[in-house]
Amino acid sequence: MDDVIGFVVSGLWVLAGLGFLVLVVQQVKRSVVNVPLGQFVVVNRRYSSFRHADSLAEAVDRQSKLLRGGRIYFRPRWLYRVVFHDMISIPSDSIGIVHAKMGGSLEHGQPIARHVPCDDFQDFKTFLDKDGQQGPQIEVLNSGGQYAIHPTVFDVKIVKRTYVPLRTIGVVVAKVGEIMPYGHTLARHVECKYFQDGVKFLDDGGQQGPQQALLPGGGNYAINTDMFNVLTENHLDLEMVPLSHHYLEPEDLRLVSVESEETGVVIVTEGAHPVDAAEPAPKIEGHESFQFPWIFLDNGGQFGPQSEVLPGGSTYAINPFFARVVRIPSRELILSWGRKDVSADRYDSELDLIEVTLDGFHVSVELTQTFVIPPETAPHLVKRFGEDDEEHGTAGVRKSAAVQRLVTRLLGVVVKGYFNEVSNSHLIEEFISDQNQVRAELKTLVEQALREQNVSPKLTTIGAIKFQSDEMNEEFRHIAKLRQQSRQLGQQLINAAVETDLRRESIKQEKLKRSAELEEDVRILGRDQVAAERMARIDASRQVPQVLVTSNDPGVLDLPRRVRGVSRRDGQLPVWVLDTEDVRPQPAQITEAYDREEDEHDDPR
């Protein structure tokens, strides 16, 4: 019996040993930690250590150790709790923003933790040993990378990279840095790779508030949103900007486009005080059409309207925190005083039909004025008439307030004042008869007013003058008809005088031609020969004289048988001889009649 009991006990001991061995093997197997690539593990002690830690980093490392992937570790499970984590992977269109859960506390007024190099927060012991601080960190995790970051010490938030659409700009407002000096609206410029290097921004003295540099459109930027607010056309949160810039609209975050028929006048909001308050600020070199504000400010640029303008036909990346652009038309502008839709977006929308009262008669006048604003004049107009639009704010594309005020406050006042003077100094009859003078005087006044502003007047046209009285309209039409007839008669008189002058000139030219021909014949043939030939031509062209016979008895009349001419002798004119040899005596009275041409040739004078 004892043998049986001993055998059973021995068997039990063997079974217990085998069970213990199996248990040990299982525990050893569980304690082998195989960490694959792409993962890491955090090994937490189940029991605290009796040893004193010399630093927070040592205590964290002892109590919660991070093991990287690609290796095999032995950690007894009865002493440690092993937690597997995937590597923190940052997509290509994103960045990682890190918040430290351990470390020193932030100082009073410190918005972001001090930078501590620690291998992209993968070396938490270095971070803690070098006095890393809790809270948001300056450095970000770049896109496309994988990071083994201790989750007990750090928290990582993945956010999209900042994208600025094409043909737009991104403006930046810093939430960290030094405080701007009093009276400034733009922070000091710091080169920091488009605000992607937050460490350099703070090390070089970057200031809080609106920044001078812009983010060009079409790019993605790894910007720490805990340090900077970025305003784009698609992301405009006015709560992120100071109250002084709450006027911003999405249109202000686009490239400034100045059309080919426009001039861009730049109004700078930051800079030195103007030396001459009556003139636009002088030109500053090197800022590339106000696209580099820091160069403009470093070279002593003054705030206010600038004498340098933006040529038309191009686009410009202008920081709306630094300046705004007023578009002044450089094409011909046509203003019309007449009835129109007041709500229409026109420069002459406030110019009503001109109405004058003369001797109780109401007269309406339509006026049209054309003028051109040269590019060099545009800054002076903005300086004099201003550009703040109280109704619509200061942003967006709209009609220039300076040109609007030039039209209404200058031209409108000049025209209205002139016709008020006319109504007090002219009778209705004088106004009707002196319309040309009225037109000339008004044209002179308008052109003078424009030239005083260095604006080029082109054409002043006074249209129809209408009387509200039908009687006066009829009288006016009658006078107009008489004037038209007078003009027609005057033109006919001028035409008759011209025709007379033409005939006189033609006769004169003909005489000169004959004189020249005669002189040439005399030179070649001699005076006597020419005279003889001319007399011969005259003789040959004579006609036989007509013989008129009057008698009561027709039977006693016979015509002469022969009428012959005797040639010229001794310089005397030829004499016509009547041969009457065969003619019987004639008692009747005979009268010789010559035609007009023969009288001229035979005149003895």
C-alpha positions as CSV (number, residue, x, y, z in Angstrom):
1,M,0.0,0.0,0.0
2,D,2.8,2.3,0.9
3,D,4.4,1.6,-2.4
4,V,1.2,2.5,-4.2
5,I,0.9,5.7,-2.3
6,G,4.6,6.5,-3.0
7,F,4.1,5.8,-6.6
8,V,1.0,8.1,-6.8
9,V,2.8,10.9,-4.9
10,S,5.8,10.6,-7.3
11,G,3.5,10.8,-10.2
12,L,1.8,13.8,-8.8
13,W,5.2,15.5,-8.3
14,V,6.1,14.6,-11.9
15,L,2.8,16.0,-13.1
16,A,3.3,19.2,-11.0
17,G,6.8,19.6,-12.4
18,L,5.5,19.2,-15.9
19,G,2.7,21.7,-15.3
20,F,5.2,24.1,-13.8
21,L,7.5,23.6,-16.8
22,V,4.6,24.3,-19.2
23,L,3.7,27.3,-17.2
24,V,7.2,28.6,-17.3
25,V,7.5,28.0,-21.0
26,Q,4.2,29.8,-21.6
27,Q,5.3,32.8,-19.5
28,V,8.7,32.9,-21.2
29,K,7.0,32.8,-24.6
30,R,4.6,35.6,-23.6
31,S,7.5,37.6,-22.3
32,V,9.2,37.6,-25.7
33,V,8.1,40.8,-27.4
34,N,8.5,40.8,-31.2
35,V,8.0,44.3,-32.5
36,P,7.5,44.4,-36.2
37,L,8.5,47.2,-38.4
38,G,5.9,50.0,-38.7
39,Q,5.1,49.6,-35.0
40,F,6.5,50.4,-31.6
41,V,5.6,49.3,-28.1
42,V,5.3,51.0,-24.8
43,V,6.2,48.8,-21.9
44,N,4.6,49.9,-18.6
45,R,5.8,48.5,-15.3
46,R,3.0,46.8,-13.3
47,Y,4.7,47.8,-10.1
48,S,6.5,51.0,-9.2
49,S,10.2,50.8,-8.5
50,F,11.6,51.4,-5.0
51,R,14.6,53.2,-6.5
52,H,14.4,57.0,-6.6
53,A,14.5,58.6,-10.1
54,D,16.9,61.5,-10.5
55,S,14.8,63.2,-13.2
56,L,11.4,63.1,-14.8
57,A,12.9,61.6,-17.9
58,E,14.4,58.7,-15.9
59,A,11.2,58.2,-14.1
60,V,9.2,58.1,-17.3
61,D,11.7,55.8,-19.0
62,R,11.7,53.4,-16.0
63,Q,8.0,53.3,-15.6
64,S,7.0,53.5,-19.3
65,K,9.6,52.5,-21.8
66,L,9.3,52.9,-25.6
67,L,10.7,50.0,-27.7
68,R,11.1,50.6,-31.4
69,G,10.0,48.1,-34.1
70,G,12.2,45.6,-36.0
71,R,13.6,43.9,-32.8
72,I,12.7,41.2,-30.2
73,Y,12.6,42.1,-26.6
74,F,12.1,40.1,-23.4
75,R,9.8,41.6,-20.9
76,P,8.2,39.4,-18.3
77,R,4.5,39.8,-18.5
78,W,4.0,39.5,-14.7
79,L,6.2,42.6,-14.4
80,Y,5.3,44.6,-17.5
81,R,2.2,45.5,-19.5
82,V,3.1,45.7,-23.2
83,V,1.0,48.0,-25.5
84,F,1.6,47.9,-29.3
85,H,1.2,51.2,-31.3
86,D,1.3,51.9,-35.0
87,M,4.0,54.4,-36.1
88,I,2.6,57.9,-36.4
89,S,2.3,58.4,-40.2
90,I,1.8,61.9,-41.6
91,P,0.1,61.9,-45.0
92,S,1.7,63.9,-47.9
93,D,-0.9,66.7,-47.7
94,S,-0.7,67.0,-43.9
95,I,1.5,67.9,-41.0
96,G,1.7,66.9,-37.4
97,I,1.3,69.4,-34.6
98,V,2.6,68.2,-31.3
99,H,1.4,69.0,-27.8
100,A,3.6,68.0,-24.8
101,K,1.8,66.5,-21.9
102,M,4.8,66.5,-19.7
103,G,7.6,69.0,-19.0
104,G,7.9,72.4,-17.4
105,S,5.0,74.8,-17.3
106,L,4.7,77.8,-19.7
107,E,5.7,81.1,-18.3
108,H,3.1,83.8,-17.8
109,G,2.0,85.2,-21.2
110,Q,4.0,82.6,-23.1
111,P,1.7,81.2,-25.8
112,I,3.9,78.4,-27.1
113,A,6.6,76.1,-25.6
114,R,10.3,76.7,-25.9
115,H,11.9,74.8,-28.8
116,V,14.0,71.7,-27.8
117,P,15.7,69.6,-30.5
118,C,14.8,66.0,-29.7
119,D,14.7,64.1,-33.0
120,D,11.2,65.1,-34.0
121,F,10.0,64.4,-30.4
122,Q,11.1,60.8,-30.7
123,D,13.7,61.3,-28.0
124,F,11.5,62.2,-25.1
125,K,14.3,61.8,-22.6
126,T,16.3,64.6,-24.3
127,F,13.1,66.7,-24.4
128,L,12.5,66.4,-20.7
129,D,16.2,66.6,-19.7
130,K,16.6,69.9,-21.6
131,D,13.6,71.5,-19.9
132,G,11.0,71.0,-22.6
133,Q,7.8,72.6,-21.7
134,Q,4.2,71.5,-21.8
135,G,1.8,72.8,-24.3
136,P,1.9,73.4,-28.1
137,Q,5.3,73.0,-29.6
138,I,7.0,75.1,-32.3
139,E,8.3,72.4,-34.5
140,V,5.9,70.3,-36.6
141,L,6.1,66.8,-38.0
142,N,6.7,67.0,-41.7
143,S,4.4,65.2,-44.2
144,G,5.4,61.8,-45.5
145,G,7.2,60.6,-42.4
146,Q,6.7,58.0,-39.8
147,Y,7.5,58.7,-36.1
148,A,7.7,56.7,-32.9
149,I,6.6,59.3,-30.4
150,H,5.8,58.3,-26.8
151,P,2.1,58.7,-26.3
152,T,2.5,59.3,-22.6
153,V,4.7,62.4,-23.2
154,F,3.2,63.8,-26.4
155,D,0.0,64.1,-28.2
156,V,0.1,64.5,-32.0
157,K,-2.7,66.2,-34.0
158,I,-2.7,65.7,-37.8
159,V,-3.9,68.7,-39.8
160,K,-4.0,69.6,-43.5
161,R,-1.2,71.6,-45.0
162,T,-2.2,75.2,-45.7
163,Y,-3.2,75.6,-49.3
164,V,-3.4,78.9,-51.1
165,P,-5.4,78.7,-54.4
166,L,-4.0,80.0,-57.7
167,R,-4.3,83.7,-58.5
168,T,-4.9,84.4,-54.8
169,I,-2.7,85.3,-51.8
170,G,-2.5,84.1,-48.2
171,V,-2.0,86.7,-45.5
172,V,-0.5,85.6,-42.1
173,V,-1.3,86.8,-38.6
174,A,1.2,85.6,-36.0
175,K,-0.2,84.5,-32.6
176,V,3.2,84.3,-31.0
177,G,6.3,86.5,-30.8
178,E,7.2,89.9,-29.5
179,I,4.7,92.7,-29.1
180,M,4.6,95.2,-31.9
181,P,5.6,98.8,-31.0
182,Y,2.8,101.2,-30.4
183,G,1.5,102.9,-33.5
184,H,2.4,100.1,-35.9
185,T,-0.1,97.9,-37.7
186,L,2.4,95.5,-39.4
187,A,4.9,93.2,-37.6
188,R,8.6,93.3,-38.3
189,H,9.5,91.2,-41.3
190,V,11.5,88.0,-40.6
191,E,12.7,85.6,-43.3
192,C,11.4,82.2,-42.2
193,K,10.6,80.1,-45.3
194,Y,7.1,81.4,-45.7
195,F,6.4,80.9,-41.9
196,Q,7.2,77.2,-42.1
197,D,10.3,77.7,-39.9
198,G,8.7,78.8,-36.6
199,V,11.9,78.4,-34.7
200,K,13.7,80.9,-36.9
201,F,10.7,83.3,-36.8
202,L,11.0,83.5,-33.0
203,D,14.8,83.5,-32.8
204,D,15.0,86.4,-35.2
205,G,12.5,88.6,-33.3
206,G,9.3,87.9,-35.1
207,Q,6.4,89.9,-33.7
208,Q,2.7,89.1,-33.2
209,G,0.1,90.5,-35.5
210,P,-0.3,90.9,-39.3
211,Q,2.8,90.0,-41.2
212,Q,4.3,91.8,-44.2
213,A,5.2,88.7,-46.3
214,L,2.5,86.9,-48.3
215,L,2.0,83.3,-49.2
216,P,2.0,83.0,-53.0
217,G,-1.0,81.2,-54.6
218,G,-0.8,77.7,-55.9
219,G,1.3,76.3,-53.0
220,N,0.9,74.1,-49.9
221,Y,2.7,75.2,-46.8
222,A,3.7,73.3,-43.6
223,I,2.7,76.1,-41.2
224,N,2.1,75.5,-37.5
225,T,-1.5,76.7,-37.0
226,D,-0.8,77.0,-33.3
227,M,1.6,79.8,-34.2
228,F,0.0,81.5,-37.2
229,N,-3.4,82.1,-38.6
230,V,-3.5,82.0,-42.4
231,L,-6.3,83.9,-44.2
232,T,-7.1,82.8,-47.7
233,E,-10.0,83.4,-50.1
234,N,-11.6,80.1,-49.0
235,H,-10.8,80.5,-45.3
236,L,-11.5,84.0,-44.1
237,D,-12.3,84.1,-40.4
238,L,-12.3,87.7,-39.2
239,E,-12.2,86.6,-35.6
240,M,-8.5,85.6,-36.3
241,V,-7.5,89.2,-37.3
242,P,-7.4,92.4,-35.3
243,L,-10.4,94.6,-35.3
244,S,-8.6,97.2,-37.4
245,H,-8.6,94.8,-40.3
246,H,-12.2,93.4,-40.1
247,Y,-13.0,95.2,-43.4
248,L,-11.3,92.3,-45.3
249,E,-13.4,90.5,-47.9
250,P,-12.6,87.5,-50.1
251,E,-11.9,89.9,-53.0
252,D,-9.0,91.4,-51.0
253,L,-7.2,88.0,-50.9
254,R,-7.0,87.8,-54.7
255,L,-4.3,89.1,-56.9
256,V,-4.9,92.8,-57.7
257,S,-5.8,93.0,-61.4
258,V,-5.4,96.4,-63.1
259,E,-7.0,96.4,-66.5
260,S,-5.3,97.8,-69.6
261,E,-7.5,100.9,-69.5
262,E,-6.9,101.6,-65.8
263,T,-4.3,103.0,-63.6
264,G,-3.7,101.6,-60.1
265,V,-3.2,104.1,-57.4
266,V,-1.7,102.6,-54.2
267,I,-2.7,103.8,-50.8
268,V,-0.2,102.6,-48.2
269,T,-1.4,102.2,-44.6
270,E,2.0,101.8,-42.9
271,G,5.1,104.0,-43.1
272,A,6.6,107.3,-42.2
273,H,4.5,110.4,-41.9
274,P,4.3,112.4,-45.2
275,V,6.6,115.3,-45.6
276,D,4.2,117.2,-47.9
277,A,0.6,116.5,-46.8
278,A,-0.7,118.1,-50.0
279,E,1.2,115.9,-52.4
280,P,1.3,112.1,-52.9
281,A,4.3,110.3,-51.3
282,P,7.5,110.3,-53.3
283,K,8.6,107.2,-55.2
284,I,10.7,104.5,-53.4
285,E,12.9,102.1,-55.3
286,G,13.2,98.4,-55.0
287,H,9.9,97.2,-53.7
288,E,8.7,95.6,-57.0
289,S,5.4,97.6,-57.3
290,F,4.7,97.4,-53.5
291,Q,4.9,93.6,-53.4
292,F,7.8,93.7,-50.9
293,P,6.6,96.0,-48.1
294,W,9.7,95.5,-45.9
295,I,11.9,97.1,-48.6
296,F,9.5,100.0,-49.0
297,L,9.5,100.6,-45.2
298,D,13.2,100.1,-44.8
299,N,13.9,102.7,-47.5
300,G,11.7,105.4,-45.8
301,G,8.4,104.9,-47.6
302,Q,5.6,107.2,-46.4
303,F,2.0,106.2,-45.9
304,G,-0.9,107.6,-47.9
305,P,-1.4,107.8,-51.7
306,Q,1.8,107.1,-53.6
307,S,3.1,109.0,-56.6
308,E,4.2,105.7,-58.2
309,V,1.3,103.9,-59.9
310,L,0.6,100.4,-61.0
311,P,0.5,100.2,-64.9
312,G,-2.5,98.6,-66.4
313,G,-2.6,95.2,-68.0
314,S,-1.0,93.2,-65.1
315,T,-1.7,91.6,-61.8
316,Y,0.0,92.3,-58.5
317,A,0.4,90.5,-55.1
318,I,-0.4,93.4,-52.7
319,N,-0.7,92.7,-49.0
320,P,-4.1,94.1,-47.9
321,F,-2.7,94.7,-44.4
322,F,-0.1,97.0,-46.1
323,A,-1.8,98.8,-48.9
324,R,-4.9,98.9,-51.1
325,V,-5.2,99.7,-54.7
326,V,-7.7,102.2,-56.3
327,R,-8.4,101.7,-59.9
328,I,-8.6,105.0,-61.8
329,P,-9.9,104.7,-65.4
330,S,-7.4,106.0,-68.0
331,R,-9.8,105.7,-71.0
332,E,-12.1,108.4,-72.2
333,L,-14.9,109.1,-69.8
334,I,-18.2,110.4,-71.0
335,L,-20.4,112.3,-68.6
336,S,-24.0,113.1,-69.3
337,W,-26.2,115.5,-67.5
338,G,-29.6,114.0,-68.1
339,R,-32.3,111.7,-66.7
340,K,-30.9,108.2,-65.9
341,D,-31.2,105.4,-63.4
342,V,-29.7,106.7,-60.2
343,S,-29.0,103.2,-59.0
344,A,-26.8,102.5,-62.0
345,D,-23.1,102.1,-61.3
346,R,-21.9,105.2,-63.3
347,Y,-19.7,108.1,-62.5
348,D,-22.4,110.5,-63.7
349,S,-25.3,108.7,-62.0
350,E,-25.8,111.8,-59.8
351,L,-25.7,114.3,-62.6
352,D,-29.4,115.3,-63.3
353,L,-30.9,117.1,-66.2
354,I,-30.0,120.8,-66.1
355,E,-33.1,122.9,-65.4
356,V,-33.1,126.8,-65.5
357,T,-35.9,129.2,-64.9
358,L,-35.8,132.4,-67.1
359,D,-38.6,135.0,-66.7
360,G,-40.9,132.3,-65.4
361,F,-40.2,129.9,-68.3
362,H,-38.6,126.5,-67.4
363,V,-35.7,125.5,-69.6
364,S,-34.0,122.1,-69.6
365,V,-30.5,121.6,-71.0
366,E,-28.6,118.4,-71.8
367,L,-24.8,118.5,-71.5
368,T,-22.2,115.9,-72.3
369,Q,-18.5,116.2,-71.3
370,T,-15.7,113.9,-72.4
371,F,-12.3,113.8,-70.6
372,V,-9.3,111.7,-69.9
373,I,-7.4,111.2,-66.6
374,P,-3.6,110.8,-67.3
375,P,-1.8,108.2,-65.2
376,E,0.4,110.8,-63.5
377,T,-2.7,112.7,-62.4
378,A,-4.5,109.8,-60.8
379,P,-2.6,110.0,-57.4
380,H,-3.3,113.7,-57.1
381,L,-7.0,113.1,-57.6
382,V,-7.0,110.4,-54.9
383,K,-5.0,112.7,-52.6
384,R,-7.4,115.6,-53.1
385,F,-10.8,113.9,-53.2
386,G,-10.0,110.9,-51.0
387,E,-11.0,107.3,-51.5
388,D,-12.8,106.2,-48.3
389,D,-16.3,104.9,-49.2
390,E,-18.3,105.2,-46.0
391,E,-21.2,103.3,-47.5
392,H,-19.4,100.3,-48.9
393,G,-16.3,100.1,-46.8
394,T,-12.9,100.0,-48.3
395,A,-12.7,96.6,-50.0
396,G,-13.9,95.1,-53.2
397,V,-14.0,96.2,-56.8
398,R,-16.1,99.3,-57.3
399,K,-16.2,102.7,-59.0
400,S,-13.4,105.0,-57.7
401,A,-14.7,107.4,-55.1
402,A,-12.1,110.0,-56.1
403,V,-13.4,110.1,-59.7
404,Q,-17.0,110.1,-58.5
405,R,-16.2,113.1,-56.3
406,L,-14.4,114.9,-59.1
407,V,-17.6,114.6,-61.2
408,T,-20.1,115.5,-58.6
409,R,-18.2,117.9,-56.4
410,L,-16.3,119.8,-59.1
411,L,-17.9,119.5,-62.5
412,G,-21.4,119.2,-61.2
413,V,-21.0,122.3,-59.0
414,V,-19.3,124.3,-61.8
415,V,-22.2,123.6,-64.3
416,K,-24.9,124.2,-61.7
417,G,-23.3,127.5,-60.6
418,Y,-23.0,128.7,-64.2
419,F,-26.6,128.1,-65.0
420,N,-27.7,129.7,-61.8
421,E,-25.8,132.8,-62.9
422,V,-27.4,132.6,-66.3
423,S,-30.9,132.5,-64.8
424,N,-30.2,135.6,-62.8
425,S,-28.5,137.6,-65.6
426,H,-30.4,136.7,-68.8
427,L,-33.8,137.3,-70.1
428,I,-35.5,134.6,-72.0
429,E,-35.0,136.5,-75.3
430,E,-31.3,137.0,-74.5
431,F,-30.9,133.3,-73.6
432,I,-32.5,132.3,-76.9
433,S,-30.4,134.7,-79.0
434,D,-27.1,134.1,-77.1
435,Q,-27.1,130.3,-77.1
436,N,-23.8,130.1,-78.9
437,Q,-22.2,132.4,-76.3
438,V,-23.7,130.3,-73.5
439,R,-22.2,127.2,-75.0
440,A,-18.8,128.9,-75.4
441,E,-18.7,130.2,-71.8
442,L,-19.8,126.9,-70.3
443,K,-17.2,125.0,-72.3
444,T,-14.5,127.3,-71.2
445,L,-15.5,127.0,-67.5
446,V,-15.6,123.2,-67.6
447,E,-12.3,122.8,-69.4
448,Q,-10.7,125.3,-67.1
449,A,-11.9,123.3,-64.0
450,L,-10.6,120.1,-65.5
451,R,-7.2,121.5,-66.4
452,E,-6.8,122.9,-62.9
453,Q,-6.9,119.2,-61.8
454,N,-4.4,118.2,-64.6
455,V,-7.3,116.3,-66.3
456,S,-7.4,116.5,-70.1
457,P,-10.8,117.8,-71.4
458,K,-11.8,116.4,-74.8
459,L,-15.2,117.5,-75.9
460,T,-18.0,119.6,-74.4
461,T,-21.4,119.2,-76.1
462,I,-24.6,121.0,-75.2
463,G,-27.4,119.0,-76.5
464,A,-31.0,120.0,-77.1
465,I,-32.4,123.1,-75.2
466,K,-36.0,122.5,-74.4
467,F,-38.7,124.7,-73.0
468,Q,-41.4,123.2,-71.0
469,S,-43.8,125.8,-72.5
470,D,-45.2,124.8,-75.9
471,E,-45.3,128.5,-76.9
472,M,-41.7,128.9,-76.2
473,N,-40.8,125.7,-78.0
474,E,-42.6,126.9,-81.1
475,E,-40.8,130.3,-80.9
476,F,-37.5,128.5,-80.4
477,R,-38.2,126.3,-83.5
478,H,-39.1,129.4,-85.5
479,I,-35.9,131.2,-84.5
480,A,-33.9,128.0,-85.3
481,K,-35.5,127.9,-88.8
482,L,-34.6,131.5,-89.5
483,R,-31.1,130.8,-88.4
484,Q,-30.9,127.9,-90.7
485,Q,-32.2,129.9,-93.6
486,S,-29.7,132.7,-92.8
487,R,-26.9,130.1,-92.7
488,Q,-28.0,128.8,-96.1
489,L,-28.1,132.3,-97.7
490,G,-24.7,133.1,-96.3
491,Q,-23.4,129.9,-97.7
492,Q,-24.9,130.7,-101.1
493,L,-23.3,134.1,-101.0
494,I,-19.9,132.5,-100.2
495,N,-20.4,130.1,-103.1
496,A,-21.2,132.9,-105.6
497,A,-18.1,134.9,-104.5
498,V,-16.0,131.8,-105.0
499,E,-17.4,131.2,-108.5
500,T,-16.7,134.9,-109.4
501,D,-13.2,134.6,-108.2
502,L,-12.8,131.4,-110.2
503,R,-14.0,133.1,-113.4
504,R,-11.7,136.0,-112.9
505,E,-8.8,133.7,-112.3
506,S,-9.7,131.7,-115.4
507,I,-9.8,134.9,-117.6
508,K,-6.5,136.0,-116.1
509,Q,-4.9,132.7,-116.8
510,E,-6.2,132.8,-120.4
511,K,-4.8,136.3,-121.0
512,L,-1.5,135.2,-119.6
513,K,-1.5,132.2,-121.9
514,R,-2.3,134.3,-125.0
515,S,0.3,136.9,-124.0
516,A,2.9,134.2,-123.7
517,E,2.1,132.7,-127.1
518,L,2.2,136.1,-128.7
519,E,5.6,136.9,-127.2
520,E,6.9,133.6,-128.4
521,D,5.6,134.2,-132.0
522,V,7.1,137.7,-132.0
523,R,10.5,136.3,-130.8
524,I,10.5,133.7,-133.5
525,L,8.8,135.4,-136.5
526,G,9.3,139.1,-135.8
527,R,6.7,141.7,-134.9
528,D,5.8,142.7,-138.5
529,Q,5.3,139.2,-139.6
530,V,3.1,138.4,-136.7
531,A,1.0,141.6,-137.3
532,A,0.6,140.7,-140.9
533,E,-0.5,137.2,-140.2
534,R,-3.0,138.4,-137.6
535,M,-4.4,141.0,-140.0
536,A,-4.7,138.4,-142.7
537,R,-6.7,136.1,-140.3
538,I,-8.9,139.0,-139.4
539,D,-9.5,139.8,-143.1
540,A,-10.2,136.2,-143.9
541,S,-12.8,136.0,-141.1
542,R,-14.7,139.0,-142.2
543,Q,-18.2,138.5,-143.5
544,V,-19.6,140.3,-146.6
545,P,-21.6,143.3,-145.5
546,Q,-25.3,143.0,-145.7
547,V,-26.9,145.6,-148.0
548,L,-30.3,146.7,-146.8
549,V,-32.4,148.6,-149.4
550,T,-35.6,150.3,-148.7
551,S,-37.9,151.5,-151.5
552,N,-41.5,151.8,-152.3
553,D,-40.9,150.4,-155.7
554,P,-39.3,146.9,-155.6
555,G,-38.8,147.0,-159.3
556,V,-36.2,149.7,-159.2
557,L,-33.9,147.7,-156.9
558,D,-31.0,145.6,-158.0
559,L,-28.4,144.2,-155.6
560,P,-24.8,145.1,-156.2
561,R,-23.1,142.6,-158.4
562,R,-19.9,142.7,-156.4
563,V,-18.7,143.8,-153.0
564,R,-15.0,143.6,-152.7
565,G,-12.6,144.4,-149.9
566,V,-9.5,146.5,-150.4
567,S,-6.5,145.3,-148.5
568,R,-4.8,147.4,-145.8
569,R,-2.6,150.3,-147.1
570,D,-0.2,152.4,-145.3
571,G,-1.3,151.1,-141.9
572,Q,-4.9,152.1,-142.5
573,L,-7.9,149.8,-141.9
574,P,-9.3,148.1,-145.0
575,V,-12.2,149.9,-146.7
576,W,-15.2,148.2,-148.2
577,V,-15.9,149.4,-151.7
578,L,-19.2,149.0,-153.5
579,D,-18.8,148.4,-157.2
580,T,-21.7,149.9,-159.0
581,E,-20.5,149.8,-162.6
582,D,-23.4,147.6,-163.8
583,V,-26.0,149.1,-161.5
584,R,-28.5,151.6,-162.7
585,P,-29.1,154.8,-160.7
586,Q,-30.8,154.0,-157.5
587,P,-33.1,156.6,-156.0
588,A,-33.7,154.5,-153.0
589,Q,-31.9,155.0,-149.7
590,I,-29.3,152.3,-149.1
591,T,-27.9,151.5,-145.7
592,E,-25.0,149.1,-145.1
593,A,-25.2,147.0,-142.0
594,Y,-22.4,145.1,-140.6
595,D,-22.5,142.4,-137.9
596,R,-21.0,143.1,-134.5
597,E,-17.7,141.3,-135.3
598,E,-17.1,143.5,-138.4
599,D,-17.9,146.6,-136.4
600,E,-15.2,145.6,-133.9
601,H,-12.6,144.9,-136.6
602,D,-13.5,148.1,-138.7
603,D,-13.7,150.5,-135.8
604,P,-11.2,153.3,-136.8
605,R,-10.5,153.9,-133.1
